[in-house]
Amino acid sequence: MAFRKLLSSLGINAPEVQTVLDSHIARPGEQLTATVAVRGGGADVEVEKFTVELIVRFEARDGQEEKYLNAIATHAFEAPFTLRAGETRTEKVAFDLPLEMPLTHALGREIRGTYSALRTELAIDKSVDKGDLDPVEIHALPAQDAVLKVMEELGFVLDEAEVKPGKARTTVQAADWWQEIELKFPAEYERDTLELALIARESELDFNAGGAERLTLPNALTADHAALKARIDAHLRERFSAGAKLG
């Protein structure tokens, strides 16, 4: 991304910032890296705060219609410091993405309702500028893609996803937020929407459908398509078929 003017209140000679991602595509468990450059304007300024945040779109708060952007990790550079006129400072930043990182893409496609980005923030003369948002694509892990592929083959249609604060029911989490993936049931189930959490760990994946008892899937099983499909199909039919007790 090109240099962008900061803090319009400082005038035409204000400092500028540029954030360049080494790659805009990553997966949970990987490292996201970028270079951030700040270039001084027409006069020396005191930079009181200099941070880069990894942000994710969360579901709307109570009483609000719009979803909001929430920082799930922050990297703070050393500050305060004086940024001289015309000076360029370059910093590297790295974020270790958790295995529970919310997805924006699965099966090679964007998931509706999702968003993730890096946001650079500077505070100068007690004014805060959030800088530009640099979008990041978080693609599903192979195990998550395998599960969602099975769901498609079983007639479920991936609709959208949102991130919620707190813990998903009947699962084990490290994060204090989780992603709910919404899928439309096939007609045979006589139901509307299935809310699914796919909580990844090093060697396994929790399949948490509709708040029912979780199904823990070892990575070795997710690599066996036929066995995975049979296991998930049986699990869903037992809990959500037309004759089953409401899940």
N, C-alpha and C positions, 0 to 999 in steps of 0.2 A: 504494500500500500504506500502511496506517495506521502510526503510530509504534509501534515495538516496543521493549520494555525490553531494555537491554543488561546483560550481566555481573550475573547474579543474585547473585553473591557480594557485590556492593555493597549489596544490600538493596532495599527497596521504592522508595526514592528514587533509584534508579540512573538514569543517562542513558538517552535513547531515540534511536532512529534511524529515518529514513524515506527510502526510495529510490523515486522516481517516474520511470518511463520515459516519454519523450515519445511513443514508440510501442514496443509489444512485438513488432512485426513489422519485419523488415529483410531485405535481400538482400546477398550478398557484394559488396564494393566500396562499399557505402553507409556512412554514419556512424550509429552508435547513440549517442543522447544521453539523459541523465537528470539529475535534480536530487536531490541527497542532502542531507538536513537532519539535524543532530544537536542534540538538545535536552537541556540540563543538568538534572540531578535536584535532590536536596535539599541538595547540598553541592558546592563546587568540586572538580574532579578534574583531574589532569594526563593529557592524551591523548598518549601516546607515539608512536602510529602510527595513521594514518587512510588507508585505501586502498579502492579499488574494483577488483575483478578481473572480467575476462570469462572465464568458465569453460565448459568443454566436457566432456562425459562421454567418457572413453577406455575402450578395451578393458581387461579385467582384466590386472593385472601377473602375471608368472610366479609360480605357486604360490598365486595368489589366485583365488577364485571370483567375487568382485564387481567390477564395473567401478568406476572411480574418477573423481572430478572433478579436472580439471587446469586451472590458470590459463594461458591462452595470451596474455594481455595484462593489465597492471596499471597503474592510474593512482594515483599517490601524492600526497596533498595535503600541504601544508606542516605539519610537526609536528617536535617536540612543541609543544603549546600548552595553556593553561589554559582549560578549559570551566567557566564560572561557573555557579552554581546558577540554574536557570531560563532561562539564555541559550540562544538558538537560532542555530546557524550553518548557513548554506545554501551549498552548493557545486554547481557545474555540472561534469559529466563527459562526455567524448566519446571514443568509440572508433571509429577508422577500421577497418572490417571488411576483412580481406584478401579478395581474389578467391577464395582457397582456403578460405575459412571453411566449416567443416562444416555441412551442411544438416540441419535438423530436419523440413522439410516439402518435398514435391515434388508437382507436379500437384494442388496445393490440399489435400493430405492429409499427416497426420503420418507420419513414417518411424519405424517401431518401433526401439527401442533407442537413440534419439538424445535429447540434452538439451543445452541451452545456457542460461546465466543470467548476471546480474550478482550479485556477492557483495560486500557491504560488510564491511570488517574494521576494528575498532578495538582498540587495546591501551591499557589503563588500569591503572595500578598493577601492571604486569608480568603482567596477565591479558589474554588475547586472546579477543575475541568475534567470531565469523565473521559475525554478523548474519543477516538473512534472505537467501534466494535469490529473485531476481526473474527468473522465466523469460523467455526471449527466443525467438521463433520466427524461424528463419533459412530463408527460402523460396528455392527454386531460382531461378537466373538463367534467362531465357528460353531460352538455348541448352541448359542442362541439362534443363529441362522438355521441350524438343523432343526431345532424345535419349531420355529416359525414356518419353515418349509413344510413340516409335517402338518401343522395346523391348516395351512392352505390346502394341502392335499385332502384333508378331512372335511373341507368345505367351509372353514372359518375364513372370514375376510378381515384383514388388518385395517382398522379404521383410523385411529389416532392414538396419541400417547400424551401423558402429562406427568409431571414430577410432583410428588406430594411430600410435605414434611412429616417426620415421624417414622414409625416402623410399620412394615406390612404385616398383616396377621399371619400367624402360624409359620413364620420363617425366621432365619438367623441372619442378622445384618450387622455390618460394621458401621455403615453410614447412618446418619439421622434423617435421611430422606430416601425415597424409593420411587421408581418409575412404574406407573400403571399403564399397561398396553391394552387398549380396548379393541376387541375383535367382535364382529357380528357372527352370531350362531348360524349354522345352516338350518334350513327350515325344519328338518326332522326333529330338532330339539324343542321346538315351540317356545323358544326364548329369544330375547333381543340381543343383549350385549354381555360379553364375557370380559371381566376385568382380570388381567393376567400380569403377574410379576415374575420376572426371570432374574433371580438373584444369583450372580456368578461368584464362585470361589475357585481356588487354584485347580482342584481336581473334580469339581462337581457343580451342578446347577440346580437351584431350587425352582421348581415349576409350581407356582402358587396361583391357582385358578379360582377366582370368585371367593376368596377367603376360605375355601375348603382346606382340608388337611393337605399339606404340601406333599409334592412328589419330588424326591431328590434323585436326580439323574447323574450318574457318574459320567465323566467325559468319554470313557470307553463306550458307553451305551449310546451316547449322542452320535458317535461315529458309525454306528450300525443302524442304517436308516430303517430297515424293515423291523428290527427289534424295537427301535425307538417309537416308530409309528404304532405298533401293536400296544406298547405300554401306555402311551398317551391316550390312544383311542379307548382302551379299557377303563382308564382312570376317568376320563370325561364322561363316558356313558354311565358308569356306576353312579356318578354324582349329579349329572345334569340332563340325562335323557328324559323324555316325556314322562316315563313311569317312575323316575327317581324322586326322592324327597327333595324339595326345593333347597338348592345350595346357597 
